[in-house]
């Protein structure tokens, strides 16, 4: 079993939700308001580089995982706000 975690700018919220609903998952967790810090460019004097984002946590089967990642990869780096999409796949050893 694998865990799929998707971080996206709020600009992609509805797109990610639409893709996930298309794959008829048993369920997923959506955290619509999370905050993070962008890496500061070298030599930058900017003080606040925070970005607002959403996170989705899913436990898809292998076929769903391939489909979701294939569909969402095309949106990487296509947003006004960067980083706009991060897709993380991690193995799951146990769920309680």
ChimeraX attribute file (.defattr): number of C-alpha atoms within 10 A of each C-alpha:
attribute: neighborCount
match mode: 1-to-1
recipient: residues
	/A:1	13
	/A:2	15
	/A:3	16
	/A:4	20
	/A:5	19
	/A:6	19
	/A:7	23
	/A:8	27
	/A:9	23
	/A:10	21
	/A:11	16
	/A:12	20
	/A:13	18
	/A:14	10
	/A:15	13
	/A:16	23
	/A:17	13
	/A:18	11
	/A:19	15
	/A:20	22
	/A:21	12
	/A:22	12
	/A:23	14
	/A:24	10
	/A:25	13
	/A:26	9
	/A:27	12
	/A:28	16
	/A:29	11
	/A:30	16
	/A:31	12
	/A:32	16
	/A:33	11
	/A:34	14
	/A:35	13
	/A:36	10
	/A:37	10
	/A:38	12
	/A:39	9
	/A:40	13
	/A:41	9
	/A:42	6
	/A:43	6
	/A:44	7
	/A:45	8
	/A:46	8
	/A:47	7
	/A:48	9
	/A:49	11
	/A:50	12
	/A:51	16
	/A:52	16
	/A:53	22
	/A:54	21
	/A:55	22
	/A:56	19
	/A:57	16
	/A:58	19
	/A:59	21
	/A:60	22
	/A:61	12
	/A:62	11
	/A:63	9
	/A:64	16
	/A:65	18
	/A:66	11
	/A:67	15
	/A:68	19
	/A:69	16
	/A:70	11
	/A:71	12
	/A:72	18
	/A:73	13
	/A:74	10
	/A:75	16
	/A:76	15
	/A:77	13
	/A:78	13
	/A:79	15
	/A:80	9
	/A:81	15
	/A:82	13
	/A:83	17
	/A:84	21
	/A:85	27
	/A:86	16
	/A:87	16
	/A:88	12
	/A:89	14
	/A:90	11
	/A:91	10
	/A:92	11
	/A:93	7
	/A:94	6
	/A:95	5
	/A:96	2
